[in-house]
Amino acid sequence: MTDIFGSTRSVATARYALFTPQGFVASALIGWSDAQCVVIIAPALGARFSQTMVTLAEAGQGRGETGAGEALLFVIDGSVQASVGEQEELLAPGGFCYLPPDQRYHIRADAVASRLLLFQRRYTPLPGVPLPEPIFGSEQDVAGAPFLGDEAALLKTLLPDTPAFDMAVNIFTFQPGATLPFVETHLMEHGLLMLQGQGIYRLDADWHPVQAGDVIWMAPFCPQWFVATGKTPARYIYYKDVNRDPVL
């Protein structure tokens, strides 16, 4: 159904963007077949990474080589068979794999209408530090740690916090009424997908209602804050850049 008078919660500014699923438009991406790919965040927006949603049909697949880039793939629904280099695993909902530079990969559907989240960026090497290896895992196996001591806000980190990694992907779970402890303003930029629940996000000087399925981009130093509303926990997965010299 068409929104009356073209109304939408989606907004794009120079400092942040909020996009709702009602406005997603598929793109044809090289390497993916029998797949609906929606590029939601990209350098054209002002970001230094990309965030893509991929829905695979029964025979859907994606293959290619990371080259100078890197990626993290997260399974939202369904399941996929993921091959990275010489490793291969079946990833169920909550499963993820990290694709380092210079690796061949092959992702193929193991269930109808599998939905995937893909973060991609160009890898920044460090002299004397070996490239990271592929990683397979499941968020269910990652313990949530209270964020700054708050048991109502649990943080899961999916990737190692070591110099070899220049990206982090984390999952936050907020109990109803829980908040970020202060308005954050920092160097790292974010790409975020609401996985569950709802809340209010402060972005720059604006406040936006958000819910499962929404995507947010936050530029470096964009003031940001979140409170979970409603009767169920709110969960989101997000990307940030880490462990590199800010002048590079």
PASEBA-1860 file (N, C-alpha, C; in nm, 3 decimals):
! residues 248
1> MTDIFGST> 0.085/-0.119/0.000/0.000/0.000/0.000/0.089/0.124/0.000 ~ 0.058/0.219/-0.085/0.135/0.342/-0.094/0.113/0.428/0.028 ~ 0.223/0.481/0.086/0.211/0.571/0.199/0.138/0.698/0.157 ~ 0.047/0.743/0.242/-0.030/0.864/0.213/0.065/0.985/0.209 ~ 0.055/1.062/0.102/0.135/1.184/0.085/0.285/1.155/0.087 ~ 0.324/1.032/0.052/0.466/1.000/0.046/0.535/1.002/0.181 ~ 0.464/0.974/0.290/0.525/0.979/0.422/0.620/0.861/0.443 ~ 0.724/0.883/0.521/0.821/0.778/0.551/0.899/0.818/0.676
9> RSVATARY> 0.948/0.717/0.749/1.040/0.744/0.860/1.184/0.754/0.812 ~ 1.210/0.715/0.687/1.346/0.718/0.635/1.394/0.863/0.620 ~ 1.524/0.881/0.651/1.585/1.013/0.636/1.734/0.994/0.613 ~ 1.792/1.078/0.528/1.936/1.074/0.502/1.992/1.215/0.516 ~ 2.090/1.231/0.602/2.155/1.359/0.622/2.306/1.340/0.603 ~ 2.383/1.446/0.617/2.527/1.437/0.604/2.591/1.365/0.721 ~ 2.521/1.357/0.836/2.578/1.301/0.959/2.520/1.165/0.995 ~ 2.401/1.134/0.944/2.340/1.005/0.975/2.231/0.975/0.874
17> ALFTPQGF> 2.186/0.849/0.876/2.073/0.809/0.793/1.995/0.701/0.866 ~ 1.864/0.702/0.847/1.774/0.597/0.895/1.693/0.549/0.777 ~ 1.697/0.418/0.750/1.624/0.361/0.637/1.533/0.249/0.687 ~ 1.408/0.251/0.641/1.310/0.150/0.681/1.289/0.051/0.566 ~ 1.252/-0.074/0.598/1.237/-0.176/0.494/1.138/-0.140/0.384 ~ 1.039/-0.056/0.415/0.939/-0.019/0.315/1.002/0.051/0.194 ~ 1.121/0.111/0.214/1.183/0.184/0.104/1.299/0.110/0.039 ~ 1.327/-0.013/0.081/1.442/-0.085/0.025/1.418/-0.118/-0.122
25> VASALIGW> 1.521/-0.101/-0.202/1.516/-0.130/-0.346/1.634/-0.221/-0.379 ~ 1.605/-0.332/-0.448/1.709/-0.430/-0.480/1.803/-0.379/-0.589 ~ 1.929/-0.424/-0.584/2.029/-0.394/-0.684/2.086/-0.525/-0.739 ~ 2.130/-0.523/-0.863/2.198/-0.639/-0.921/2.346/-0.630/-0.884 ~ 2.397/-0.730/-0.810/2.535/-0.729/-0.767/2.611/-0.845/-0.830 ~ 2.731/-0.817/-0.879/2.814/-0.918/-0.943/2.846/-1.029/-0.843 ~ 2.833/-1.153/-0.887/2.866/-1.267/-0.804/2.748/-1.332/-0.736 ~ 2.632/-1.262/-0.731/2.514/-1.317/-0.664/2.409/-1.354/-0.768
33> SDAQCVVI> 2.351/-1.472/-0.753/2.246/-1.519/-0.844/2.131/-1.576/-0.764 ~ 2.009/-1.570/-0.821/1.888/-1.610/-0.749/1.886/-1.546/-0.611 ~ 1.919/-1.419/-0.608/1.931/-1.345/-0.483/1.878/-1.205/-0.499 ~ 1.812/-1.155/-0.396/1.770/-1.015/-0.392/1.867/-0.941/-0.301 ~ 1.943/-0.849/-0.357/2.046/-0.776/-0.283/2.003/-0.630/-0.268 ~ 2.003/-0.583/-0.145/1.968/-0.445/-0.117/2.088/-0.378/-0.050 ~ 2.154/-0.289/-0.122/2.266/-0.213/-0.065/2.206/-0.094/0.010 ~ 2.218/-0.096/0.142/2.150/0.005/0.223/2.246/0.116/0.265
41> IAPALGAR> 2.371/0.081/0.291/2.475/0.179/0.324/2.592/0.156/0.230 ~ 2.648/0.264/0.176/2.759/0.252/0.081/2.838/0.383/0.080 ~ 2.958/0.384/0.022/3.035/0.509/0.013/2.960/0.623/-0.054 ~ 2.867/0.592/-0.144/2.790/0.698/-0.208/2.710/0.779/-0.106 ~ 2.681/0.720/0.009/2.609/0.789/0.116/2.703/0.877/0.198 ~ 2.833/0.847/0.192/2.931/0.915/0.275/3.003/0.821/0.369 ~ 2.964/0.693/0.368/3.024/0.593/0.455/3.155/0.542/0.396 ~ 3.236/0.478/0.481/3.362/0.418/0.437/3.352/0.265/0.436
49> FSQTMVTL> 3.230/0.214/0.428/3.203/0.071/0.424/3.069/0.052/0.355 ~ 3.029/-0.072/0.336/2.895/-0.098/0.281/2.822/-0.198/0.369 ~ 2.691/-0.187/0.370/2.603/-0.279/0.444/2.493/-0.324/0.349 ~ 2.485/-0.454/0.326/2.394/-0.510/0.227/2.309/-0.619/0.289 ~ 2.181/-0.621/0.253/2.090/-0.729/0.290/2.073/-0.819/0.168 ~ 2.088/-0.949/0.187/2.076/-1.045/0.079/1.971/-1.149/0.116 ~ 1.873/-1.169/0.029/1.773/-1.275/0.046/1.794/-1.376/-0.064 ~ 1.826/-1.499/-0.026/1.855/-1.604/-0.123/1.732/-1.690/-0.150
57> AEAGQGRG> 1.704/-1.716/-0.278/1.603/-1.814/-0.314/1.660/-1.954/-0.293 ~ 1.582/-2.056/-0.327/1.624/-2.194/-0.299/1.758/-2.227/-0.363 ~ 1.784/-2.175/-0.484/1.911/-2.201/-0.552/2.005/-2.082/-0.545 ~ 1.978/-1.988/-0.455/2.057/-1.866/-0.448/2.198/-1.891/-0.400 ~ 2.290/-1.812/-0.453/2.429/-1.824/-0.412/2.506/-1.697/-0.444 ~ 2.622/-1.685/-0.380/2.715/-1.576/-0.409/2.856/-1.631/-0.404 ~ 2.938/-1.590/-0.499/3.076/-1.636/-0.501/3.166/-1.525/-0.553 ~ 3.293/-1.531/-0.510/3.388/-1.430/-0.555/3.516/-1.439/-0.476
65> ETGAGEAL> 3.591/-1.327/-0.474/3.716/-1.320/-0.401/3.722/-1.184/-0.333 ~ 3.767/-1.182/-0.208/3.766/-1.057/-0.133/3.871/-0.958/-0.182 ~ 3.983/-1.006/-0.238/4.087/-0.916/-0.286/4.141/-0.830/-0.174 ~ 4.139/-0.697/-0.191/4.189/-0.606/-0.088/4.085/-0.577/0.019 ~ 3.966/-0.635/0.005/3.859/-0.609/0.099/3.845/-0.717/0.204 ~ 3.745/-0.699/0.289/3.710/-0.795/0.392/3.560/-0.785/0.415 ~ 3.503/-0.886/0.481/3.359/-0.884/0.502/3.323/-0.968/0.622 ~ 3.209/-0.938/0.681/3.146/-1.026/0.779/3.004/-1.053/0.733
73> LFVIDGSV> 2.970/-1.184/0.727/2.837/-1.228/0.688/2.766/-1.282/0.810 ~ 2.643/-1.237/0.832/2.562/-1.278/0.947/2.429/-1.331/0.896 ~ 2.386/-1.447/0.945/2.261/-1.509/0.901/2.147/-1.462/0.991 ~ 2.049/-1.396/0.932/1.932/-1.348/1.006/1.826/-1.457/1.012 ~ 1.790/-1.515/0.898/1.691/-1.622/0.890/1.741/-1.728/0.793 ~ 1.689/-1.852/0.808/1.727/-1.960/0.717/1.865/-2.014/0.750 ~ 1.931/-2.069/0.650/2.066/-2.121/0.670/2.139/-2.123/0.536 ~ 2.272/-2.116/0.544/2.355/-2.118/0.423/2.476/-2.206/0.445
81> QASVGEQE> 2.528/-2.259/0.336/2.656/-2.329/0.336/2.760/-2.227/0.295 ~ 2.856/-2.202/0.382/2.955/-2.097/0.357/3.094/-2.157/0.344 ~ 3.161/-2.126/0.232/3.299/-2.169/0.210/3.387/-2.045/0.201 ~ 3.494/-2.042/0.281/3.591/-1.934/0.278/3.729/-1.998/0.275 ~ 3.802/-1.978/0.166/3.930/-2.046/0.152/3.909/-2.196/0.152 ~ 3.977/-2.267/0.242/3.965/-2.412/0.252/3.863/-2.455/0.356 ~ 3.797/-2.360/0.422/3.703/-2.394/0.528/3.559/-2.385/0.477 ~ 3.474/-2.472/0.529/3.333/-2.471/0.492/3.250/-2.511/0.612
89> ELLAPGGF> 3.139/-2.437/0.635/3.050/-2.469/0.747/2.908/-2.431/0.710 ~ 2.813/-2.498/0.778/2.672/-2.464/0.767/2.641/-2.359/0.872 ~ 2.584/-2.247/0.830/2.551/-2.139/0.921/2.400/-2.128/0.935 ~ 2.351/-2.144/1.058/2.210/-2.130/1.091/2.183/-1.987/1.138 ~ 2.058/-1.952/1.174/2.032/-1.818/1.225/2.124/-1.782/1.342 ~ 2.184/-1.664/1.336/2.281/-1.624/1.435/2.423/-1.664/1.401 ~ 2.439/-1.748/1.297/2.573/-1.786/1.254/2.639/-1.675/1.174 ~ 2.771/-1.673/1.176/2.844/-1.570/1.103/2.977/-1.625/1.054
97> CYLPPDQR> 3.033/-1.559/0.954/3.169/-1.589/0.912/3.239/-1.460/0.872 ~ 3.368/-1.454/0.905/3.452/-1.341/0.868/3.535/-1.380/0.748 ~ 3.532/-1.296/0.645/3.605/-1.320/0.521/3.722/-1.222/0.514 ~ 3.845/-1.268/0.538/3.960/-1.178/0.532/4.001/-1.147/0.389 ~ 4.098/-1.058/0.371/4.145/-1.026/0.235/4.204/-1.149/0.166 ~ 4.202/-1.143/0.032/4.266/-1.244/-0.053/4.211/-1.384/-0.030 ~ 4.078/-1.395/-0.014/4.015/-1.525/0.007/3.903/-1.545/-0.094 ~ 3.899/-1.665/-0.151/3.783/-1.702/-0.231/3.669/-1.745/-0.138
105> YHIRADAV> 3.547/-1.713/-0.179/3.433/-1.752/-0.097/3.318/-1.800/-0.186 ~ 3.233/-1.883/-0.126/3.114/-1.933/-0.194/3.005/-1.949/-0.088 ~ 2.897/-1.876/-0.105/2.783/-1.880/-0.014/2.664/-1.935/-0.091 ~ 2.602/-2.041/-0.044/2.487/-2.097/-0.114/2.376/-2.132/-0.016 ~ 2.253/-2.114/-0.063/2.137/-2.132/0.023/2.123/-2.278/0.065 ~ 2.088/-2.299/0.191/2.055/-2.431/0.242/1.909/-2.436/0.284 ~ 1.841/-2.322/0.276/1.700/-2.312/0.310/1.638/-2.205/0.222 ~ 1.508/-2.217/0.197/1.438/-2.120/0.114/1.432/-1.986/0.188
113> ASRLLLFQ> 1.454/-1.879/0.114/1.442/-1.741/0.166/1.533/-1.717/0.285 ~ 1.659/-1.758/0.271/1.757/-1.725/0.374/1.791/-1.576/0.364 ~ 1.793/-1.508/0.479/1.825/-1.365/0.480/1.960/-1.344/0.547 ~ 2.045/-1.268/0.479/2.182/-1.246/0.525/2.209/-1.097/0.538 ~ 2.299/-1.064/0.630/2.350/-0.928/0.645/2.498/-0.933/0.613 ~ 2.545/-0.837/0.532/2.684/-0.838/0.487/2.746/-0.700/0.510 ~ 2.851/-0.696/0.594/2.931/-0.575/0.610/3.059/-0.593/0.528 ~ 3.095/-0.492/0.449/3.215/-0.500/0.367/3.294/-0.369/0.375
121> RRYTPLPG> 3.428/-0.381/0.369/3.513/-0.262/0.365/3.649/-0.300/0.309 ~ 3.728/-0.201/0.273/3.865/-0.224/0.229/3.951/-0.241/0.354 ~ 4.030/-0.347/0.355/4.114/-0.377/0.470/4.236/-0.285/0.473 ~ 4.270/-0.238/0.594/4.388/-0.155/0.612/4.496/-0.237/0.683 ~ 4.600/-0.283/0.611/4.702/-0.367/0.674/4.792/-0.286/0.767 ~ 4.853/-0.356/0.863/4.952/-0.297/0.951/5.087/-0.363/0.924 ~ 5.195/-0.285/0.909/5.327/-0.344/0.886/5.364/-0.443/0.997 ~ 5.407/-0.560/0.957/5.450/-0.660/1.053/5.340/-0.740/1.118
129> VPLPEPIF> 5.213/-0.710/1.086/5.101/-0.782/1.145/5.039/-0.872/1.038 ~ 5.037/-1.004/1.059/4.980/-1.095/0.958/4.832/-1.067/0.936 ~ 4.785/-1.099/0.815/4.642/-1.086/0.786/4.561/-1.179/0.876 ~ 4.442/-1.140/0.914/4.358/-1.230/0.994/4.315/-1.352/0.913 ~ 4.280/-1.458/0.985/4.232/-1.581/0.923/4.079/-1.580/0.918 ~ 4.019/-1.666/0.833/3.872/-1.678/0.834/3.822/-1.721/0.971 ~ 3.704/-1.676/1.007/3.641/-1.712/1.135/3.498/-1.756/1.109 ~ 3.457/-1.867/1.168/3.319/-1.912/1.167/3.270/-1.917/1.311
137> GSEQDVAG> 3.146/-1.878/1.333/3.094/-1.883/1.469/2.944/-1.864/1.472 ~ 2.891/-1.860/1.593/2.748/-1.836/1.615/2.733/-1.742/1.733 ~ 2.645/-1.644/1.718/2.627/-1.549/1.827/2.574/-1.617/1.952 ~ 2.505/-1.731/1.937/2.455/-1.803/2.054/2.568/-1.855/2.142 ~ 2.687/-1.872/2.084/2.802/-1.920/2.160/2.886/-1.808/2.220 ~ 2.845/-1.683/2.197/2.920/-1.568/2.248/2.849/-1.514/2.372 ~ 2.920/-1.506/2.482/2.860/-1.457/2.606/2.839/-1.307/2.598 ~ 2.725/-1.262/2.650/2.698/-1.119/2.658/2.755/-1.060/2.785
145> APFLGDEA> 2.827/-0.950/2.774/2.888/-0.884/2.890/2.811/-0.758/2.924 ~ 2.784/-0.732/3.052/2.716/-0.607/3.090/2.796/-0.486/3.040 ~ 2.728/-0.395/2.972/2.796/-0.279/2.917/2.817/-0.176/3.026 ~ 2.941/-0.147/3.057/2.978/-0.055/3.165/2.906/-0.090/3.295 ~ 2.894/-0.222/3.319/2.837/-0.272/3.443/2.686/-0.283/3.447 ~ 2.618/-0.248/3.337/2.470/-0.250/3.335/2.421/-0.387/3.288 ~ 2.361/-0.465/3.379/2.311/-0.598/3.345/2.193/-0.593/3.247 ~ 2.130/-0.478/3.232/2.016/-0.464/3.141/2.059/-0.431/2.999
153> ALLKTLLP> 2.189/-0.412/2.978/2.242/-0.383/2.844/2.362/-0.475/2.821 ~ 2.341/-0.583/2.745/2.445/-0.684/2.725/2.507/-0.669/2.586 ~ 2.639/-0.678/2.581/2.713/-0.660/2.457/2.786/-0.789/2.420 ~ 2.767/-0.836/2.296/2.840/-0.949/2.243/2.935/-0.900/2.134 ~ 3.061/-0.939/2.139/3.159/-0.903/2.036/3.189/-1.028/1.953 ~ 3.167/-1.020/1.822/3.178/-1.137/1.736/3.320/-1.158/1.683 ~ 3.402/-1.053/1.679/3.537/-1.064/1.624/3.642/-1.034/1.731 ~ 3.761/-1.093/1.719/3.867/-1.066/1.818/3.907/-0.919/1.817
161> DTPAFDMA> 3.936/-0.868/1.935/3.986/-0.730/1.947/4.137/-0.735/1.951 ~ 4.198/-0.758/1.834/4.343/-0.765/1.820/4.386/-0.674/1.705 ~ 4.514/-0.634/1.698/4.558/-0.541/1.594/4.533/-0.589/1.451 ~ 4.522/-0.720/1.430/4.500/-0.769/1.295/4.363/-0.728/1.241 ~ 4.268/-0.702/1.328/4.132/-0.670/1.286/4.110/-0.519/1.289 ~ 4.064/-0.464/1.176/4.034/-0.321/1.169/3.884/-0.296/1.162 ~ 3.804/-0.400/1.187/3.660/-0.384/1.197/3.610/-0.466/1.315 ~ 3.504/-0.419/1.377/3.436/-0.491/1.483/3.289/-0.503/1.447
169> VNIFTFQP> 3.228/-0.615/1.483/3.084/-0.633/1.468/3.030/-0.687/1.601 ~ 2.939/-0.613/1.659/2.887/-0.644/1.792/2.735/-0.654/1.790 ~ 2.680/-0.719/1.892/2.535/-0.728/1.910/2.500/-0.676/2.049 ~ 2.410/-0.579/2.053/2.362/-0.520/2.179/2.221/-0.572/2.206 ~ 2.194/-0.611/2.331/2.059/-0.646/2.374/2.021/-0.559/2.492 ~ 1.911/-0.484/2.479/1.864/-0.394/2.583/1.730/-0.445/2.637 ~ 1.720/-0.458/2.767/1.592/-0.487/2.828/1.502/-0.363/2.817 ~ 1.369/-0.381/2.819/1.281/-0.264/2.809/1.318/-0.157/2.912
177> GATLPFVE> 1.334/-0.035/2.865/1.371/0.076/2.952/1.519/0.099/2.964 ~ 1.602/0.003/2.921/1.748/0.019/2.930/1.796/0.119/2.824 ~ 1.908/0.184/2.853/1.960/0.287/2.764/2.111/0.274/2.750 ~ 2.165/0.339/2.647/2.308/0.369/2.649/2.331/0.465/2.765 ~ 2.443/0.451/2.838/2.459/0.529/2.961/2.481/0.678/2.940 ~ 2.521/0.718/2.820/2.542/0.860/2.791/2.534/0.880/2.641 ~ 2.525/1.005/2.597/2.524/1.037/2.455/2.667/1.023/2.403 ~ 2.689/0.925/2.316/2.823/0.897/2.266/2.859/0.989/2.148
185> THLMEHGL> 2.984/1.030/2.144/3.038/1.105/2.030/3.180/1.055/2.010 ~ 3.206/0.985/1.898/3.336/0.920/1.883/3.379/0.910/1.738 ~ 3.507/0.872/1.721/3.569/0.862/1.590/3.505/0.756/1.501 ~ 3.468/0.641/1.561/3.419/0.528/1.482/3.284/0.558/1.418 ~ 3.267/0.512/1.294/3.134/0.520/1.232/3.064/0.386/1.248 ~ 2.933/0.388/1.234/2.852/0.268/1.256/2.760/0.239/1.139 ~ 2.735/0.109/1.117/2.624/0.062/1.037/2.547/-0.033/1.125 ~ 2.416/-0.018/1.135/2.336/-0.088/1.237/2.211/-0.145/1.175
193> LMLQGQGI> 2.173/-0.265/1.219/2.045/-0.327/1.182/1.970/-0.364/1.308 ~ 1.848/-0.316/1.322/1.762/-0.356/1.433/1.714/-0.499/1.408 ~ 1.747/-0.589/1.500/1.709/-0.730/1.485/1.578/-0.762/1.555 ~ 1.547/-0.690/1.661/1.430/-0.723/1.742/1.388/-0.602/1.823 ~ 1.257/-0.593/1.849/1.207/-0.491/1.940/1.201/-0.353/1.879 ~ 1.198/-0.254/1.967/1.183/-0.116/1.923/1.246/-0.023/2.026 ~ 1.258/0.103/1.986/1.316/0.201/2.077/1.320/0.339/2.016 ~ 1.392/0.426/2.080/1.414/0.562/2.031/1.564/0.581/2.016
201> YRLDADWH> 1.608/0.625/1.898/1.750/0.654/1.875/1.768/0.805/1.858 ~ 1.859/0.861/1.940/1.901/0.998/1.915/2.014/0.993/1.814 ~ 2.001/1.069/1.705/2.101/1.078/1.600/2.125/1.226/1.573 ~ 2.248/1.272/1.600/2.280/1.414/1.594/2.188/1.487/1.693 ~ 2.107/1.581/1.648/2.018/1.652/1.739/1.873/1.608/1.723 ~ 1.851/1.491/1.660/1.716/1.445/1.629/1.688/1.313/1.702 ~ 1.559/1.288/1.730/1.516/1.163/1.794/1.424/1.088/1.698 ~ 1.450/0.957/1.679/1.374/0.878/1.583/1.323/0.748/1.646
209> PVQAGDVI> 1.194/0.717/1.628/1.147/0.584/1.668/1.204/0.480/1.570 ~ 1.249/0.367/1.624/1.306/0.262/1.540/1.249/0.128/1.584 ~ 1.251/0.032/1.490/1.198/-0.101/1.519/1.272/-0.204/1.434 ~ 1.243/-0.332/1.461/1.309/-0.441/1.391/1.302/-0.420/1.239 ~ 1.414/-0.438/1.172/1.422/-0.421/1.028/1.481/-0.289/0.984 ~ 1.484/-0.189/1.074/1.540/-0.059/1.040/1.693/-0.065/1.033 ~ 1.750/0.020/0.949/1.894/0.031/0.933/1.937/0.175/0.962 ~ 2.049/0.190/1.034/2.099/0.323/1.068/2.246/0.334/1.029
217> WMAPFCPQ> 2.284/0.445/0.969/2.425/0.481/0.948/2.456/0.600/1.035 ~ 2.570/0.594/1.108/2.616/0.705/1.191/2.756/0.743/1.148 ~ 2.776/0.866/1.107/2.908/0.914/1.066/2.997/0.934/1.188 ~ 3.129/0.943/1.169/3.217/0.973/1.281/3.172/1.101/1.353 ~ 3.175/1.095/1.486/3.144/1.207/1.574/2.998/1.251/1.570 ~ 2.911/1.168/1.515/2.767/1.197/1.523/2.718/1.163/1.664 ~ 2.663/1.257/1.739/2.609/1.225/1.871/2.501/1.117/1.858 ~ 2.504/1.019/1.951/2.414/0.904/1.940/2.377/0.850/2.078
225> WFVATGKT> 2.252/0.805/2.089/2.201/0.752/2.217/2.079/0.667/2.186 ~ 2.053/0.565/2.270/1.941/0.473/2.244/1.872/0.437/2.374 ~ 1.739/0.425/2.368/1.660/0.369/2.476/1.565/0.266/2.418 ~ 1.555/0.148/2.484/1.463/0.043/2.441/1.324/0.072/2.497 ~ 1.225/0.070/2.411/1.086/0.091/2.453/1.005/-0.034/2.420 ~ 0.879/-0.036/2.459/0.797/-0.153/2.432/0.810/-0.255/2.545 ~ 0.754/-0.376/2.523/0.747/-0.477/2.627/0.844/-0.594/2.608 ~ 0.923/-0.589/2.500/1.020/-0.696/2.472/1.159/-0.635/2.459
233> PARYIYYK> 1.264/-0.714/2.477/1.400/-0.661/2.460/1.422/-0.610/2.318 ~ 1.510/-0.514/2.305/1.552/-0.462/2.175/1.694/-0.512/2.148 ~ 1.716/-0.561/2.025/1.847/-0.612/1.987/1.890/-0.549/1.856 ~ 2.018/-0.512/1.847/2.070/-0.468/1.717/2.214/-0.515/1.700 ~ 2.251/-0.535/1.573/2.386/-0.571/1.535/2.446/-0.450/1.466 ~ 2.575/-0.423/1.497/2.634/-0.303/1.437/2.782/-0.323/1.406 ~ 2.828/-0.249/1.308/2.967/-0.245/1.261/3.035/-0.119/1.312 ~ 3.167/-0.128/1.337/3.247/-0.008/1.359/3.391/-0.036/1.316
241> DVNRDPVL> 3.464/0.070/1.281/3.605/0.060/1.244/3.690/0.076/1.370 ~ 3.796/-0.004/1.380/3.877/-0.005/1.502/4.025/-0.026/1.469 ~ 4.110/0.000/1.570/4.251/-0.043/1.571/4.337/0.015/1.458 ~ 4.306/0.134/1.411/4.390/0.195/1.308/4.415/0.342/1.341 ~ 4.527/0.394/1.288/4.564/0.533/1.310/4.457/0.625/1.251 ~ 4.404/0.719/1.327/4.294/0.804/1.276/4.335/0.898/1.164 ~ 4.465/0.920/1.141/4.506/1.011/1.035/4.521/0.939/0.901 ~ 4.509/0.807/0.899/4.524/0.733/0.773/4.394/0.737/0.694
END
